[in-house]
Amino acid sequence: MRSSVRLGSGPGFTLDAVTCVDDHRRWGAAEVSSDFRVVLARRGRFRRMADGRAADVDPAMAYVGRPGEEEHFAHPAGGDECTSLCVSAGLWRELTDGREVRSAVYVDGGLDLAHRRLLGAARTGDVPYALTEALLALLGATLRTRAAPPGGGAAAAIVERAREAIDADHPAAAGLLPLAALLGVSPFQLSRAFTGVLGVSLTHYRNRVRVGRALDRLEQGETSLAALAADLGFADQAHLTRTVRRHLGHTPAALRRQLAPERTFA
């Protein structure tokens, strides 16, 4: 079952929070949209089939849908929560200057932060300026981020299973060697698959997932960066700070003030 809540709308665009509680591996009935869409997962994972190609969508992978495109969805992980930004064809052409965006998009730190800021702008109710400006920032980050190559093949299957293990915090995901053993592949195969399929190293991807979890906690008002570092498996608070700064260009303390400005921190 799917439900949605309208977060905001303006000339040529709508922004919705979509929740799906389906739990099935089979592909659903065909769906066709009349707009361009950028869909980013906030929680959970699901699968999307379009143009004969399947892709996993989770907080580290978004997708861009196109008008008239036939899509099928499967929900093997028990549901998900997403943000869906729908843009009319005319506004999309104007905002993207005709630049092509591939359907599967790796959510790097910049796009993740733009997504969170878009949701924050929606809460202000200022559609003409705050929300529209945040929308422009998100589309700009979508255009800049590395597009994922089409799925398929043995390497893509390895990456898919590795991402599932990392997302689920499987004990073997604590290191490259045990993760490769869990997947039944060589460490070299695993490392090479990530670089070839996603365009980033396995180390970078794992840290990107941890940085996303750190942002979740900071949005919720986490007061102890030392505790946050320990919970997420960083060596110490300094290691957390270096990693977050590398991915997002800001320290955790600065991001905490940006993402949860209504709270008071010690």
N, C-alpha and C positions, 0 to 999 in steps of 0.2 A: 504494500500500500504506500502511495506517495502523497505527500502534502507539501504545500508551499505557503510562504508568508511574504507578501510584498514589502520590501524594505525601502523602496523608493522608485520614482519614475520621473522622467523628464522628456523633452522633445526627442523622440527617436530611440529611447532606451528604457529598459525596466531592470530592476535589480530584485532578485528573489532569494530567500533562504529556502532550500528544498531538503526535505527529510524523507528518506525511504527506509521502510522497515521490512522489505522483502528479504527472503532468505532462500535463494534457489540458484542452481548452476545452469539451468536451461536458459536459452535466449528468449526474451519476451517478444511480443508482437512488434512489428515495424512502427516506428514513430518518425514523423517528418515535421521539421520546423520551418517557419517562414522567415526567420531572422538569423543573423549571425549570433553566435553565442560563445562566451568564454565561461567554462564551468570549472570551478576549483573545489576540490574536496576539503572540508574542514575536519571531518572525522570519518573513519571507516574506509572501505574500499569496494569498488564495483568494476565490472567489465563492460566495455563498449565495443560494438561491432559496427563499422561503417566502411563502405567501399570494399567489402570482403576482408578487411583487416581488423583483428581484435587487439585491444590494448587495455591494460589495467589502469584505473584511475584511483589515485589516493592522494594524500596531502603533498606528495613529492612529484606527482604527475597530473597535469591538467589537460583539457582538450578544448579545441575550437570546433564548433559545429557550423555548418553552412546552410543557407536556404535551400530547401528541396532535397537535402541529403537524407537518405534512409538510414535509420539507426536502430540497433537492437541492443538491449541491456540485460545483463545477468548480475545477480547479487549473491555471490557464494560466501560472503563474509558476514552475513547477518545485518545488512543495512548500512546506511551512510548518511552524512549531512554535508550538503554542498551549497555553494554560492553560485547562482546562475545569473550572468549578465547578458541580457539580450539587446542587440543593437540592430537597428534597421539597416538595410543595404545601403541607403544613401549616406547615413551617418558613418557607417563602417568605412566606406570608400573615402569619405572626407577625413576621417581620423587616422586612417592607415596609409593614405596617399597611394593606395593601390598595391602596397607591399604584401607579399604572400606570407601567410602564417600556416605552418603545417598543423595537422590535426592534433598530434600528440606533442605536448609541450612540457619540458622539464621545468619544474618549479624551483628556480634557484632562490637564494636569499632575498634578492631584490623584488622578485615577483611575490614571494610570500609576504614580505613587509607591505607591499602595495595592496595586496588583498586585505590584510588586517586594517590598514588605514582606510580602505574603501568602506569596510563595515563600520568603522568608527565614524566616518563622515556621514554615513546613512543615519546613524543614531542622533546626529545633530538636527536633522530635519531641514538643513539648508541645501535644498536641491540645486538652485541656480548656480551656486558657487562651490561650496565645500564638496558636495557629492559629485558634481560634474568635474571638478578639478581632480578629485581622487580617481574618478573613472578614467580620465586622460592619463594619469600616472600609471594605472594598472594596464591599460592598453599599450602604453609605451614600454613597460617592463615585459609584457608578453611578446612584443615585437623584438626586443633586445635579447631575450633569453634564448638559450640553445634549444632548437627544435629537435625532438627525438626522431631518429630514423624510423621508417615503417617497421612494424613488428614482424616476427616470423623467424624460423630457423632455430638451430640448436642454441646459439648464443642468446637469443631472446628468451628462450625457455629457461636457461640457467639464470639470467637476470631476474626473470619473473619470480622464480622460486627463492632466490636470494633476497629479493625485496620483501617477500612475504615473511621470511624468517627474521629479517631485521625489524620489520614493522611489528611483529609479534613478540619481540624481545626473546627469541629462542636462545637458550644458553649457548648454543654453538655460534650464535651471531656475535659473541664477545671477541672473536678473532678471525682473521682471514683463513688460517689453517683449519680450525675446527668447522668453520662454515663450509669450506670446500669439501671436507670429509662428510659432512651432513648431506651435501648435495650429490656426493659420489663423483666429483670431478677433481681435476688437479688444481692446485692453487693458481698456477699459471693460466689455466682455462678460465677460471673464475675472474681473475683480475683483468684479463684481456677482453672477456665478454662485456664487462661494465664499460670499459673505455670505448669499445666498438659500438655498443647498442645505445648507451646514454651520452657518450661523449665526455664523461667524467669518471674519475677513478673510483674504485670501491671505497677507499678511505674518505674521499670527498663526499660521496653519497651518504655513508653512514653518519658522518659529522653533520651533514645537512639535515638528516632526520632528527638528530639530537638537538640541533639548533632550533628546529621547529617546535620540539617539545619544550625547550627552554622558553620560547616565546609564549606558548600556551600558559605556562606557569607565571610568567611575568605579567601577562594580561590579567591573570586571576589575582595579582597582587602579592606574589611571592616576596617575602621580606628578607630571606636569608640566601644570598648568592652562594655561600659555602655549602649549605644544605642542598641547593639546587645542583651544584656541581657534583656532589657526592651521589645524589639520586640518579643522575644521568650518566654516571660512569666516567666523568672527567677526573684527571689526576688531582686537581685542586681548583680553587676559584680562579687562579691566574690562567690555568689551562682553558677553563670555560670562557673567560674574558677574551683570550686570544682567538679562540675558535669563532666565537660570535662576531667579534670585530672583523675577522677575515671574511666571513660570509655576508655580513650585513653592513659593515662600515661603521658600526656604532658599538659602544660597550653595553653590557647587560643593564647597568644602572641607568644609562641614558634611554635605552629602549623601554625600561620599566616606567620611566616618567612620561614617555610618549604614549605608551599603550594603555596605561592605567592612571591618567592624570588626576582623577577624582580622589585617589587614595593618598594618604600621608604615610611616608616611609621614614624609618629611623635612619 
